[in-house]
Each structure stands twice: as structure tokens, then as C-alpha cells.
Amino acid sequence: MEEKQLNEKESLEVISNMIKATQNRFTQNAGAPFLVWGYTTVLSSIAVWFAMVRTGNYWWNMLWFLIPIISFPVMMIYNRKQESGAKTYVDSVINKIWIVFGSVGFLVSLVAMFGGYINMQLPILFIVILLMGMGTTLTGMVMKFLPCTIGGALAILLSFLCLIVHNWNVCLIFAAVFVVMMVIPGHILNCKGKCDAKRA
């Protein structure tokens, strides 16, 4: 059986349908990843800030590891529950965006924390917000979901505050930026999903 060659109009229609299918699934489910990573980061940032202001002990920075320790298992459980639906090319693109940005952010964080022998000063919170902001902006653009695009773009702009503040209050800025970048868009996605489910 010969495969039908699609013309330009049909190709655009297929791509448009894929984006729509992804948008429909994302509006129902995508709030969870944003909320898991967002809230875990916010709470960890506040914990680090509180511990450092109270004690001044550098080792309280280990609390940053609460982010992957809590978020990865929660996301694995979440992803298992979501495996039933067919994945589109757009889903694959979004996954790859986060694999790249997430891996680079984690690697840079490890170098900043344990690479003291390397002769460089890393403005790590600035770099992490910048990377996550770019990932969120690209996700919003691919999904055509404006709150994610705006949240990510605001995070990129606000990341420069981390270069201005030179005390432990930078952790509070970090937390606030994650509220703008992930928590608020995550709740908007969940609300949109509930509204769409009621209409269906």
C-alpha cells in the first residue's frame, strides 16, 4: 500500500492538529509538573534562606537537594499515570527542551556547589533562573500557551536581580521568580483544564 504524500496545506493541518491535541492534554495535565517543581523550589529556597540567615553555616545549602529528591519521584509517579495517552511530536519536543535545560541546570548547580577547586565564581541562582526561564518560555511558545511564555520571559528579566543582591535575601528573590515562572502558570493550566472538562 502506497503512502499518501501530503501537500503543504495538509501538512500544516496535521501539525496544527498535533499542537491542538497537545494543548488539550496539557491544559488538563500540564499544571502538575509546573506546580511540583515550582512549589518544591519555592519551599527549598525559603528553607535555605531561613537556615543561612539563622546560622550562617554554608552546609545548609545541601537543602537545595530537596528539589530533585522530592520532585523526581513525584514526577515519576505522575508520568506513570499519564502514560495511557498517545504522545505527539510536540510532546517530544517539550520533553527534549526540559531534558536539555534541566540537565544543564543540574550540572551547573553541582559544579557551583562541589567545584570549589575550580577557580571561578558562578552566580548560580542567576544561571538557574535564566535556564529555567528559557525552558518555560519555549514550552509556552510550543504549546501556544501565553501564561507560560509570559512567566518564562518575566523570569529571564527578573534573573538579573540575582546579580544585584549579594546577601542571602537572593534566595527569596529566587523563590518569588519561581512563583511567577511556574506556580502561577501551573495553576492557570489546571483551571483551564477544569473549565475545558466541564464544557466537554
Helices and strands as residue ranges (DSSP letters): H 8-29, H 31-55, G 58-65, H 66-82, H 89-114, H 124-143, H 146-158, H 161-164, H 170-178, I 179-183, H 184-199
